Amino acid sequence: MDTYDIFKKLSRGAKFKRKEKRNILLINSDADKLNKLPNTNIAENKLQEVKMEQVNENFEEHDQLAGYEITLLGNMKADETGKKSKKRKLANGKNDEQKRVLLEQEKVNHFRNLHNINVVGKNIPNPIISFDDIPIKQDLKDNIKTCGYYTPTPIQMQTIPTMMENRQVLACAPTGSGKTAAFLLPIIYQLQGPQKKGFRTVIVCPTRELAKQTQRECERLAEGRGLRIHVINKISKAVEQFGPNSSKKFDILVTTPNRLCYLLKQEPPISLENVEWLIIDEADKLFESGIHSFRKQLEQILVACNNGRRKIAMFSATHTPVIAKWCVHNMKGLVRITVGQRNAATDTVEQELLFVGSESGKLLAFRDLIRKGLTPPVLVFVQSKDRAQQLFSELIYDGINVDAIHADRTQTQRDNTVRCFREGKIWVLICTELMARGIDFKGVNLVINYDFPPSAISYVHRIGRAGRAGRKGKAITFFTIDDTVNLRSIAHIMKQSGCEVPAYMLTMKKQSKKEKKKMLSSAPLREDITTIPEYELQRRAKRRRRMQNDLQLKQRKIIERDEQILRRKKKIRDMMKFSKKTKKVSKRKDEFKKDNKSCKVK
């Protein structure tokens, strides 16, 4: 929460107006003189007399002016009252119009306050109350209803009319509030139908899963319009399909930054000259600093989208100063839209912090939750790929349908896992930060943070997978003694969303900047997730080393044998060459002898 948010909260409903009053100064000066008198009753009487004299003088001046006439030329005379009455009529007309405008603005502000919508910018359009207020065709309205959107959410109320007026937007709203539809509807409305101009809209997402989800939602909303929506699946095919020599029969591209930058580096590169809208979803993730940053890729994409009418819209569930600063400097006519408090969790998710003592206590606590009964589907977040695989190998024999998804798995495996989870074949899905952004799994009842999140923003995105689109959900976060560094910030988020938090968590020592950077750059070292005894692990490790040594010996023997075979083959080739040479020499000798004999005979 920055200074602007604090000022808006403190000054909500207040009006700042300065009205000049000439007579108040005179009355106050006389009142100060009279207050110095010893008798208070006399002072009060005198003060009333002074006030009455001032009022009478004002009325006398007004009466004198009312009957005053001005001689212009000769017998022409003008009544001052006529001029004043005309001026009063004009002023009253203007005042009525101003009052009407102010009343309308007051109604709009009241509506925004009811829905916790905060806007910053100039000439901001009024929010919509229903989808019927949008000037769109009936087919798009029917698609909206078939997709399950009956009333717009707060972010849709303000963002849709703003983008329809071609205004650049920075939107921040809680998870599951309908941000995807908020930017898809204006795009579909403005593109109208298919054209042979190449890509006219580019939507950049941090993960392939989120890109495919956005493509599915866009196809549902644009049904019947003929718009071609594409996702880059195979780069080898994409170079031929979307290159400059292609037919350019495509309109919307949904992709990740790395894949698009790869296509831009090819010869010839993919053309983005006709791009009218550049949408950056989960902008805070793409603007992160460190190893996982996509800032350089975004700069390349912005350079490639060199259309003069290009507009940018950024959407995220969390707000960071880096994004706000970049948008202010690079986006003209920017409108900043915020729903609710910034970097706050949704109210529909019941949050709980569970102390488990040590790393070994996490598995016991998780199995205790299973014993009490889980209502699938359930998402479990861990900090690394290795830990995801370790937890999967522990839970696979507990009688529940469990699977893991992380970056080491192939794209086909990841797609199959996500599909099975959506269909209900998988009850518990173990995942890393890969699935924490934007993915919409309908019906997720429970999110378990098996490993403590590295930051408050990561926590907000993780628990946002539950309680989407107004549904109820629950989030349980395990923490150990080593996780107390980041506990205070997450406890404050829980308190803001109305959850009960122990008082000692809110008074803990604040995390320093160095510790924050360390937590974000590298995950803390944790014990392996396993229930196998130590001696068994050592025995398996020795066996593994022995097998590796045997394998290395076998490989050496195979290499040596291959080398021997090659040496023998070389030797045989040399012998064959030598034998051929000797045969040639012997033939030449025989020919020479024959020639000599023939010469002697002659």
C-alpha positions as CSV (number, residue, x, y, z in Angstrom):
1,M,0.0,0.0,0.0
2,D,1.6,3.3,-1.1
3,T,0.9,6.9,-0.1
4,Y,-1.7,7.3,-2.8
5,D,-3.8,4.4,-1.4
6,I,-3.5,5.8,2.1
7,F,-4.6,9.3,1.0
8,K,-7.6,7.8,-0.9
9,K,-8.7,5.9,2.2
10,L,-8.4,8.8,4.6
11,S,-10.1,11.3,2.2
12,R,-12.9,9.0,1.0
13,G,-16.1,11.1,0.8
14,A,-14.4,14.4,1.7
15,K,-14.7,17.5,-0.5
16,F,-11.9,20.2,-0.7
17,K,-13.4,23.6,-1.6
18,R,-12.2,27.1,-0.7
19,K,-14.9,29.8,-0.4
20,E,-13.9,33.5,0.2
21,K,-16.0,35.4,2.7
22,R,-15.2,39.1,3.0
23,N,-17.3,40.0,6.0
24,I,-16.1,37.1,8.2
25,L,-12.7,38.8,8.6
26,L,-14.3,42.0,9.7
27,I,-16.6,40.3,12.2
28,N,-13.9,38.1,13.6
29,S,-11.5,41.1,14.1
30,D,-14.3,43.0,16.0
31,A,-15.1,39.9,17.9
32,D,-11.5,39.5,19.0
33,K,-11.5,43.1,20.3
34,L,-14.7,42.5,22.2
35,N,-13.5,39.2,23.7
36,K,-10.9,41.2,25.6
37,L,-13.6,43.1,27.6
38,P,-13.9,42.1,31.2
39,N,-17.7,41.6,31.3
40,T,-18.7,38.6,29.1
41,N,-22.4,39.6,28.8
42,I,-21.6,43.0,27.5
43,A,-19.1,41.5,25.0
44,E,-21.7,39.1,23.7
45,N,-24.3,41.9,23.2
46,K,-21.7,44.1,21.5
47,L,-20.8,41.2,19.2
48,Q,-24.4,40.7,18.2
49,E,-24.8,44.4,17.5
50,V,-21.7,44.4,15.3
51,K,-23.0,41.5,13.3
52,M,-26.4,43.1,12.8
53,E,-24.8,46.4,11.6
54,Q,-22.7,44.5,9.1
55,V,-25.8,42.7,7.7
56,N,-27.8,46.0,7.5
57,E,-25.0,47.7,5.7
58,N,-24.9,44.9,3.1
59,F,-28.7,45.2,2.6
60,E,-28.5,49.1,2.2
61,E,-25.8,48.8,-0.4
62,H,-27.8,46.3,-2.3
63,D,-31.0,48.5,-2.2
64,Q,-29.0,51.5,-3.5
65,L,-27.6,49.6,-6.4
66,A,-31.0,48.1,-7.3
67,G,-32.4,51.5,-8.2
68,Y,-29.3,53.0,-9.8
69,E,-29.4,54.0,-13.5
70,I,-26.5,54.7,-15.8
71,T,-26.7,57.5,-18.4
72,L,-25.0,56.4,-21.6
73,L,-25.5,58.9,-24.5
74,G,-28.1,61.7,-24.4
75,N,-31.4,60.4,-23.1
76,M,-30.3,56.7,-23.4
77,K,-30.3,55.1,-20.0
78,A,-29.5,51.6,-18.8
79,D,-30.9,50.0,-15.7
80,E,-28.2,48.1,-13.7
81,T,-30.8,45.6,-12.4
82,G,-31.5,44.4,-16.0
83,K,-27.9,43.5,-16.6
84,K,-27.6,41.8,-13.3
85,S,-30.7,39.8,-13.8
86,K,-29.4,38.6,-17.2
87,K,-26.1,37.7,-15.7
88,R,-27.9,35.9,-12.9
89,K,-30.0,33.9,-15.4
90,L,-26.8,32.9,-17.3
91,A,-25.0,32.0,-14.1
92,N,-28.0,30.0,-12.9
93,G,-28.1,28.1,-16.1
94,K,-24.4,27.3,-15.9
95,N,-24.7,26.4,-12.3
96,D,-27.6,24.0,-13.0
97,E,-25.4,22.3,-15.7
98,Q,-22.5,22.1,-13.4
99,K,-24.7,20.7,-10.7
100,R,-26.0,18.1,-13.0
101,V,-22.5,17.1,-14.1
102,L,-21.3,17.0,-10.5
103,L,-24.3,14.9,-9.5
104,E,-23.6,12.4,-12.3
105,Q,-20.0,12.2,-11.3
106,E,-21.0,11.8,-7.7
107,K,-23.2,8.8,-8.7
108,V,-20.3,7.3,-10.6
109,N,-17.9,7.8,-7.7
110,H,-20.5,6.2,-5.3
111,F,-20.9,3.2,-7.7
112,R,-17.1,2.8,-7.8
113,N,-16.8,3.0,-4.0
114,L,-19.5,0.3,-3.6
115,H,-17.5,-2.1,-5.8
116,N,-14.1,-1.0,-4.4
117,I,-12.9,0.4,-7.8
118,N,-10.1,2.9,-7.7
119,V,-9.1,4.7,-10.9
120,V,-6.3,7.2,-11.7
121,G,-6.1,9.1,-15.0
122,K,-7.8,11.8,-17.1
123,N,-11.2,11.6,-18.8
124,I,-11.9,8.1,-17.5
125,P,-15.1,6.6,-19.0
126,N,-17.9,5.6,-16.7
127,P,-18.2,2.0,-15.6
128,I,-20.8,-0.3,-17.0
129,I,-23.5,-1.8,-14.8
130,S,-24.4,-4.8,-17.1
131,F,-23.2,-6.2,-20.4
132,D,-26.2,-4.6,-22.1
133,D,-24.5,-1.2,-21.6
134,I,-21.7,-2.2,-24.0
135,P,-22.3,-1.2,-27.7
136,I,-21.7,-4.7,-29.1
137,K,-23.6,-6.9,-31.5
138,Q,-26.0,-9.6,-30.4
139,D,-23.8,-12.5,-31.3
140,L,-21.1,-11.4,-28.9
141,K,-23.7,-10.9,-26.1
142,D,-24.9,-14.5,-26.7
143,N,-21.3,-15.7,-26.5
144,I,-20.9,-13.9,-23.2
145,K,-24.0,-15.6,-21.8
146,T,-22.9,-19.1,-23.0
147,C,-19.6,-18.6,-21.3
148,G,-21.4,-18.1,-18.0
149,Y,-20.9,-14.3,-17.7
150,Y,-24.3,-12.8,-16.6
151,T,-23.2,-9.7,-14.6
152,P,-19.8,-8.0,-15.0
153,T,-17.2,-8.2,-12.2
154,P,-15.8,-4.9,-10.8
155,I,-12.6,-5.2,-13.0
156,Q,-14.8,-5.8,-16.1
157,M,-17.1,-2.9,-15.2
158,Q,-14.3,-0.4,-15.5
159,T,-11.8,-2.0,-17.9
160,I,-14.1,-2.9,-20.8
161,P,-15.4,0.6,-21.5
162,T,-11.8,2.0,-21.0
163,M,-10.2,-0.3,-23.5
164,M,-13.1,0.2,-25.9
165,E,-12.1,3.9,-26.0
166,N,-8.5,2.8,-27.0
167,R,-7.0,3.8,-23.7
168,Q,-3.9,2.1,-22.4
169,V,-4.5,0.3,-19.1
170,L,-2.7,-1.0,-16.0
171,A,-5.3,-3.2,-14.2
172,C,-4.8,-4.9,-10.8
173,A,-7.6,-7.1,-9.4
174,P,-7.7,-10.1,-7.1
175,T,-7.3,-13.7,-8.4
176,G,-10.3,-15.2,-10.0
177,S,-12.0,-11.8,-10.7
178,G,-12.4,-12.2,-14.5
179,K,-9.4,-10.3,-15.8
180,T,-9.1,-12.6,-18.9
181,A,-12.6,-11.7,-20.1
182,A,-12.0,-8.0,-19.2
183,F,-9.3,-7.7,-22.0
184,L,-10.7,-10.3,-24.4
185,L,-14.1,-8.7,-24.9
186,P,-12.8,-5.2,-26.1
187,I,-10.2,-6.9,-28.4
188,I,-12.9,-9.1,-30.1
189,Y,-15.1,-6.0,-30.4
190,Q,-12.4,-3.9,-32.0
191,L,-11.0,-6.6,-34.4
192,Q,-14.6,-7.2,-35.7
193,G,-13.7,-10.0,-38.1
194,P,-10.8,-11.8,-39.9
195,Q,-8.4,-9.9,-42.1
196,K,-5.3,-10.8,-44.1
197,K,-3.0,-8.4,-42.2
198,G,-1.2,-10.9,-40.0
199,F,-1.4,-10.7,-36.2
200,R,-3.3,-7.7,-34.9
201,T,-3.3,-8.7,-31.2
202,V,-0.5,-10.3,-29.2
203,I,-1.2,-11.7,-25.7
204,V,1.9,-12.6,-23.7
205,C,1.6,-15.1,-20.9
206,P,4.3,-16.5,-18.5
207,T,3.5,-20.2,-19.0
208,R,2.3,-22.4,-21.9
209,E,-0.6,-23.7,-19.7
210,L,-1.9,-20.2,-19.2
211,A,-1.5,-19.4,-22.9
212,K,-3.6,-22.4,-23.9
213,Q,-6.2,-21.5,-21.3
214,T,-6.4,-18.0,-22.7
215,Q,-6.7,-19.4,-26.2
216,R,-9.7,-21.6,-25.2
217,E,-11.5,-18.7,-23.5
218,C,-10.9,-16.4,-26.5
219,E,-12.2,-19.1,-28.9
220,R,-15.4,-19.4,-26.8
221,L,-16.0,-15.6,-26.7
222,A,-15.2,-15.1,-30.4
223,E,-17.3,-18.0,-31.7
224,G,-19.0,-17.2,-35.0
225,R,-16.8,-14.3,-35.8
226,G,-14.2,-16.2,-37.8
227,L,-11.2,-14.8,-35.9
228,R,-8.1,-17.0,-36.1
229,I,-6.5,-17.5,-32.7
230,H,-3.2,-19.3,-32.5
231,V,-0.8,-20.6,-29.9
232,I,2.9,-21.5,-30.7
233,N,3.2,-25.2,-30.1
234,K,6.0,-26.4,-32.3
235,I,8.6,-23.7,-33.2
236,S,9.8,-25.5,-36.4
237,K,6.2,-25.4,-37.8
238,A,5.6,-21.9,-36.5
239,V,8.5,-20.4,-38.6
240,E,6.8,-21.6,-41.8
241,Q,3.2,-21.0,-40.6
242,F,3.6,-17.4,-39.3
243,G,6.6,-16.2,-41.4
244,P,6.6,-13.3,-43.9
245,N,6.0,-15.8,-46.8
246,S,2.9,-17.2,-45.2
247,S,-0.7,-16.3,-46.2
248,K,-1.1,-14.1,-43.1
249,K,-4.5,-15.6,-42.4
250,F,-4.3,-15.1,-38.6
251,D,-5.5,-12.4,-36.2
252,I,-4.6,-13.2,-32.5
253,L,-1.4,-14.7,-31.1
254,V,-1.3,-16.1,-27.6
255,T,2.3,-17.1,-26.6
256,T,5.1,-17.1,-24.1
257,P,7.9,-14.5,-24.3
258,N,10.8,-16.9,-25.1
259,R,9.0,-18.6,-28.0
260,L,8.0,-15.3,-29.6
261,C,11.5,-13.9,-29.2
262,Y,12.9,-17.1,-30.9
263,L,10.7,-16.4,-33.9
264,L,11.8,-12.8,-34.0
265,K,15.4,-13.8,-34.2
266,Q,14.9,-16.1,-37.2
267,E,15.7,-15.1,-40.7
268,P,13.3,-13.8,-42.0
269,P,11.6,-12.9,-38.6
270,I,7.9,-13.1,-37.9
271,S,6.1,-9.8,-38.7
272,L,4.3,-7.8,-35.9
273,E,4.0,-4.5,-37.8
274,N,0.1,-4.5,-37.7
275,V,-0.2,-5.3,-34.0
276,E,-2.9,-2.9,-32.5
277,W,-3.1,-4.4,-29.0
278,L,-0.3,-5.9,-26.9
279,I,-1.7,-7.6,-23.8
280,I,0.7,-8.6,-21.0
281,D,-1.0,-11.0,-18.6
282,E,0.5,-11.6,-15.2
283,A,2.7,-8.6,-15.7
284,D,4.4,-8.7,-12.2
285,K,5.8,-12.2,-13.1
286,L,7.2,-11.0,-16.4
287,F,8.8,-7.9,-14.7
288,E,10.4,-9.8,-11.9
289,S,14.1,-9.2,-11.3
290,G,16.7,-11.9,-11.3
291,I,17.1,-15.2,-13.2
292,H,13.4,-15.6,-14.0
293,S,13.0,-12.1,-15.4
294,F,11.4,-11.6,-18.9
295,R,12.2,-7.9,-19.2
296,K,14.7,-8.3,-22.0
297,Q,12.3,-10.4,-24.0
298,L,9.5,-7.8,-23.5
299,E,11.8,-5.1,-24.8
300,Q,12.4,-7.1,-28.0
301,I,8.6,-7.7,-28.4
302,L,7.9,-4.0,-27.9
303,V,10.5,-3.0,-30.6
304,A,9.0,-5.5,-33.0
305,C,5.4,-4.2,-32.4
306,N,6.3,-0.9,-34.2
307,N,2.8,0.1,-35.3
308,G,2.0,3.8,-34.5
309,R,-1.4,2.9,-33.2
310,R,-0.2,0.1,-30.9
311,K,-1.7,0.1,-27.4
312,I,-0.5,-1.7,-24.3
313,A,-2.6,-3.2,-21.5
314,M,-1.2,-4.9,-18.4
315,F,-3.0,-7.2,-16.0
316,S,-2.0,-8.8,-12.8
317,A,-3.4,-9.8,-9.4
318,T,-0.5,-8.1,-7.5
319,H,1.0,-4.6,-7.9
320,T,4.7,-3.8,-7.8
321,P,6.3,-0.3,-8.0
322,V,8.5,-1.5,-10.9
323,I,5.5,-2.1,-13.2
324,A,3.8,1.2,-12.1
325,K,7.0,3.2,-12.9
326,W,7.5,1.5,-16.3
327,C,3.9,2.2,-17.3
328,V,3.9,5.8,-16.3
329,H,7.1,6.4,-18.4
330,N,6.1,4.3,-21.4
331,M,2.3,4.4,-21.8
332,K,0.6,7.7,-22.8
333,G,-2.8,8.5,-21.5
334,L,-2.5,5.7,-19.0
335,V,-5.5,4.7,-16.9
336,R,-4.7,2.8,-13.7
337,I,-7.5,0.6,-12.4
338,T,-7.3,-1.2,-9.0
339,V,-10.0,-3.3,-7.5
340,G,-9.9,-3.7,-3.7
341,Q,-6.6,-3.4,-1.8
342,R,-3.4,-4.0,-3.7
343,N,-1.5,-7.3,-3.1
344,A,-4.4,-8.6,-1.0
345,A,-5.9,-12.1,-1.0
346,T,-9.5,-12.8,-1.9
347,D,-12.1,-12.8,0.8
348,T,-13.6,-16.1,-0.4
349,V,-10.6,-18.2,0.7
350,E,-10.4,-19.3,4.3
351,Q,-6.7,-19.2,5.2
352,E,-4.9,-21.1,7.9
353,L,-1.2,-21.3,9.1
354,L,-0.2,-24.7,10.5
355,F,3.0,-25.1,12.5
356,V,4.6,-28.5,11.9
357,G,7.9,-28.1,13.8
358,S,10.4,-29.5,11.2
359,E,10.5,-30.8,7.6
360,S,9.6,-34.3,8.8
361,G,6.4,-33.0,10.4
362,K,5.0,-31.8,7.1
363,L,4.5,-35.3,5.8
364,L,2.8,-36.3,9.0
365,A,0.5,-33.2,8.9
366,F,-0.4,-33.9,5.3
367,R,-1.2,-37.5,6.0
368,D,-3.3,-36.4,8.9
369,L,-5.3,-34.2,6.6
370,I,-5.9,-37.2,4.3
371,R,-7.0,-39.3,7.3
372,K,-9.5,-36.6,8.3
373,G,-10.8,-36.5,4.7
374,L,-10.0,-34.4,1.7
375,T,-12.5,-33.0,-0.8
376,P,-10.7,-33.2,-4.2
377,P,-9.4,-31.6,-6.3
378,V,-6.5,-30.4,-4.2
379,L,-3.4,-28.4,-5.3
380,V,-0.1,-28.9,-3.3
381,F,2.7,-26.4,-3.9
382,V,6.4,-27.2,-3.3
383,Q,9.5,-25.1,-3.9
384,S,11.4,-27.2,-6.4
385,K,11.1,-30.0,-9.1
386,D,13.1,-32.5,-7.0
387,R,10.8,-32.0,-4.0
388,A,7.7,-32.4,-6.2
389,Q,9.0,-35.8,-7.4
390,Q,10.0,-36.9,-3.8
391,L,6.5,-36.0,-2.5
392,F,4.9,-37.8,-5.4
393,S,6.9,-41.0,-4.7
394,E,5.8,-40.9,-1.0
395,L,2.1,-40.3,-1.7
396,I,1.6,-42.6,-4.6
397,Y,1.2,-45.6,-2.3
398,D,-1.3,-43.9,0.1
399,G,-4.4,-44.9,-1.9
400,I,-5.1,-41.5,-3.5
401,N,-4.9,-40.5,-7.2
402,V,-1.9,-38.2,-7.2
403,D,0.4,-36.8,-9.9
404,A,3.1,-34.1,-10.2
405,I,3.7,-31.4,-12.8
406,H,6.9,-29.4,-13.2
407,A,9.2,-28.0,-15.9
408,D,11.2,-31.2,-16.3
409,R,8.2,-33.0,-17.7
410,T,7.6,-32.9,-21.4
411,Q,4.8,-30.8,-22.9
412,T,2.7,-33.8,-23.7
413,Q,3.0,-35.1,-20.2
414,R,2.1,-31.7,-18.7
415,D,-0.9,-31.4,-21.0
416,N,-2.2,-34.9,-20.1
417,T,-1.7,-34.2,-16.4
418,V,-3.7,-30.9,-16.6
419,R,-6.5,-32.6,-18.6
420,C,-6.8,-35.5,-16.2
421,F,-6.9,-33.1,-13.2
422,R,-9.7,-31.1,-14.9
423,E,-11.6,-34.3,-15.6
424,G,-11.3,-35.5,-12.0
425,K,-9.1,-38.5,-12.7
426,I,-6.3,-36.9,-10.5
427,W,-7.4,-35.9,-7.0
428,V,-4.1,-34.3,-5.7
429,L,-1.8,-32.4,-8.0
430,I,1.7,-31.6,-6.8
431,C,3.2,-28.6,-8.6
432,T,5.8,-25.8,-8.4
433,E,5.4,-22.1,-9.0
434,L,4.6,-23.1,-12.6
435,M,0.9,-23.5,-11.8
436,A,0.6,-20.6,-9.4
437,R,-0.1,-17.9,-12.1
438,G,-3.4,-17.5,-13.8
439,I,-4.4,-21.2,-14.2
440,D,-8.2,-21.6,-13.6
441,F,-9.1,-25.0,-12.2
442,K,-12.8,-24.8,-11.5
443,G,-13.8,-26.4,-8.3
444,V,-10.5,-26.5,-6.5
445,N,-11.5,-26.6,-2.8
446,L,-8.2,-26.8,-1.1
447,V,-4.7,-25.4,-1.7
448,I,-1.8,-26.7,0.5
449,N,1.4,-24.7,0.7
450,Y,3.6,-27.7,1.6
451,D,6.7,-25.5,1.3
452,F,6.4,-21.9,2.6
453,P,6.1,-19.3,-0.2
454,P,9.2,-17.2,-0.9
455,S,7.3,-13.9,-0.9
456,A,3.9,-12.4,-0.1
457,I,3.1,-12.0,-3.8
458,S,3.8,-15.7,-4.4
459,Y,1.4,-16.5,-1.5
460,V,-1.4,-14.4,-3.0
461,H,-1.1,-16.1,-6.3
462,R,-0.9,-19.6,-4.8
463,I,-4.0,-19.4,-2.7
464,G,-5.8,-17.7,-5.5
465,R,-6.1,-21.1,-7.3
466,A,-8.9,-21.7,-4.8
467,G,-12.1,-19.7,-4.3
468,R,-12.3,-18.5,-7.9
469,A,-15.3,-16.7,-9.5
470,G,-16.9,-16.1,-6.1
471,R,-16.7,-19.8,-4.9
472,K,-15.5,-20.7,-1.4
473,G,-12.1,-22.3,-0.8
474,K,-9.5,-23.0,1.8
475,A,-5.7,-22.6,1.9
476,I,-3.4,-24.3,4.5
477,T,0.2,-23.2,4.8
478,F,2.7,-25.4,6.6
479,F,5.6,-23.5,8.3
480,T,8.6,-24.6,10.4
481,I,11.0,-22.8,12.6
482,D,13.2,-21.9,9.6
483,D,10.2,-20.2,7.8
484,T,9.7,-17.5,10.4
485,V,11.6,-15.0,8.3
486,N,8.8,-14.4,5.9
487,L,5.9,-15.1,8.3
488,R,5.1,-11.5,9.3
489,S,4.2,-10.3,5.8
490,I,1.9,-13.3,5.1
491,A,0.3,-12.8,8.5
492,H,-0.6,-9.2,7.5
493,I,-2.1,-10.4,4.2
494,M,-4.3,-12.9,6.2
495,K,-5.4,-10.1,8.6
496,Q,-6.3,-7.8,5.7
497,S,-8.6,-10.5,4.2
498,G,-10.4,-11.0,7.6
499,C,-8.7,-14.1,8.8
500,E,-7.7,-14.7,12.5
501,V,-4.0,-14.4,13.1
502,P,-2.1,-14.8,16.4
503,A,-0.9,-11.4,17.7
504,Y,2.8,-12.5,18.0
505,M,3.0,-13.0,14.2
506,L,2.1,-9.4,13.6
507,T,4.8,-8.1,16.0
508,M,7.7,-10.2,14.6
509,K,10.8,-8.6,13.3
510,K,10.5,-7.2,9.8
511,Q,12.3,-8.8,7.0
512,S,15.3,-6.9,5.7
513,K,15.9,-6.2,2.0
514,K,18.9,-8.6,1.8
515,E,16.8,-11.4,3.2
516,K,14.0,-10.7,0.7
517,K,16.4,-10.8,-2.3
518,K,18.0,-14.0,-1.0
519,M,14.6,-15.7,-0.6
520,L,13.6,-14.6,-4.1
521,S,16.9,-15.5,-5.8
522,S,17.4,-19.0,-4.3
523,A,15.1,-21.3,-2.4
524,P,16.2,-22.3,1.1
525,L,17.9,-25.7,1.7
526,R,15.4,-28.3,3.0
527,E,15.6,-31.9,4.0
528,D,14.5,-34.5,1.5
529,I,10.9,-35.6,1.6
530,T,11.2,-39.3,2.6
531,T,10.2,-41.8,5.3
532,I,13.0,-44.3,4.6
533,P,15.5,-44.8,7.5
534,E,18.9,-43.3,7.3
535,Y,20.8,-46.6,7.2
536,E,18.5,-47.8,4.3
537,L,19.3,-44.6,2.4
538,Q,23.0,-45.1,3.0
539,R,22.8,-48.7,1.8
540,R,20.9,-47.6,-1.3
541,A,23.5,-44.9,-2.0
542,K,26.3,-47.4,-1.7
543,R,24.5,-49.8,-4.0
544,R,23.9,-46.9,-6.5
545,R,27.6,-46.0,-6.4
546,R,28.6,-49.6,-6.9
547,M,26.2,-49.9,-9.9
548,Q,27.6,-46.7,-11.3
549,N,31.2,-48.0,-11.0
550,D,30.2,-51.3,-12.6
551,L,28.5,-49.4,-15.4
552,Q,31.6,-47.3,-15.9
553,L,33.8,-50.4,-16.0
554,K,31.5,-52.0,-18.6
555,Q,31.6,-48.8,-20.7
556,R,35.5,-48.8,-20.5
557,K,35.6,-52.4,-21.6
558,I,33.3,-51.7,-24.5
559,I,35.4,-48.8,-25.5
560,E,38.6,-50.8,-25.3
561,R,37.1,-53.7,-27.3
562,D,35.9,-51.2,-29.9
563,E,39.4,-49.7,-30.1
564,Q,40.9,-53.2,-30.5
565,I,38.5,-54.0,-33.3
566,L,39.4,-50.7,-35.0
567,R,43.1,-51.4,-34.7
568,R,42.7,-54.9,-36.2
569,K,40.7,-53.6,-39.1
570,K,43.3,-51.0,-39.8
571,K,46.1,-53.6,-39.7
572,I,44.1,-55.8,-42.1
573,R,43.6,-52.9,-44.5
574,D,47.3,-52.0,-44.4
575,M,48.2,-55.7,-45.1
576,M,45.8,-55.7,-48.0
577,K,47.3,-52.6,-49.4
578,F,50.8,-54.0,-49.1
579,S,49.8,-57.2,-50.8
580,K,48.3,-55.3,-53.7
581,K,51.5,-53.3,-54.1
582,T,53.6,-56.5,-54.1
583,K,51.4,-58.0,-56.8
584,K,51.7,-54.9,-59.0
585,V,55.5,-55.0,-58.6
586,S,55.6,-58.7,-59.5
587,K,53.5,-58.1,-62.6
588,R,55.7,-55.3,-63.7
589,K,58.8,-57.6,-63.3
590,D,57.2,-60.3,-65.4
591,E,56.3,-57.9,-68.1
592,F,59.8,-56.5,-68.2
593,K,61.3,-60.1,-68.5
594,K,58.9,-60.8,-71.4
595,D,60.0,-57.6,-73.1
596,N,63.7,-58.5,-72.7
597,K,63.2,-62.0,-74.2
598,S,61.4,-60.6,-77.2
599,C,64.2,-58.2,-77.9
600,K,66.8,-61.0,-77.8
601,V,64.9,-63.1,-80.2
602,K,64.8,-60.3,-82.8
